[in-house]
Amino acid sequence: MTISKDSSPPRFAALRNRDFSLLWTGMLVSTVGSQMQLTAVNWHVFELLRGSTYTLHLFGGEFALSGEALGLGTLGLVRVIPIVLFALIGGVLADTLDRRRLLLVTQAAATRSCSASWSRSKPSRARASVNRARSCPSRRAKKRSCRRAGSRSVPGRAARKRRR
């Protein structure tokens, strides 16, 4: 049994659609920026708490934790809680509202919120890092829900299904 080359779809055919390639490029740039921020904030907290040790008294025992471990663990918790809380709301919004408009609004709100957190007054350096990390995940959860819901209505997908 032989398969002709004409029956298989061309590679990266979706990127030939201008709207999809713009969306994909924008999401790539956004993800790279978010990962750079994540790395920078983690590194900043690690450097601020290097060499410190904390002792926790829990359940009748003592636990010694390095400052780096405690700081990075707390930072991870601060990032995850809003994502868990707002993911459900973001999913409902993505299913009920216009996805394109919702994506634009959440991107603008995330940009405004993150840039505002960088320009706030001068609290302690560790507190500023936690504030920056905390201000972005709730918008990120809504944005992810909208992106996932929007990817279901990518142009050309219905046409590909009809051809099969």
Secondary structure, 3 states (H helix, E strand, C coil): CCCCHHHCCCCCHHHHCHHHHHHHHHHHHHHHHHHHHHHHHHHHHHHHCCCCEEEEEECCEEEEEEHHHHHHHHHHHHHHHHHHHHHHHHHHHHHHCCHHHHHHHHHHHHHHHHHHHHCCCCCCHHHHHHHHHHHCHHHHHHHHHHHHHHHCCCCCHHHHHHHC
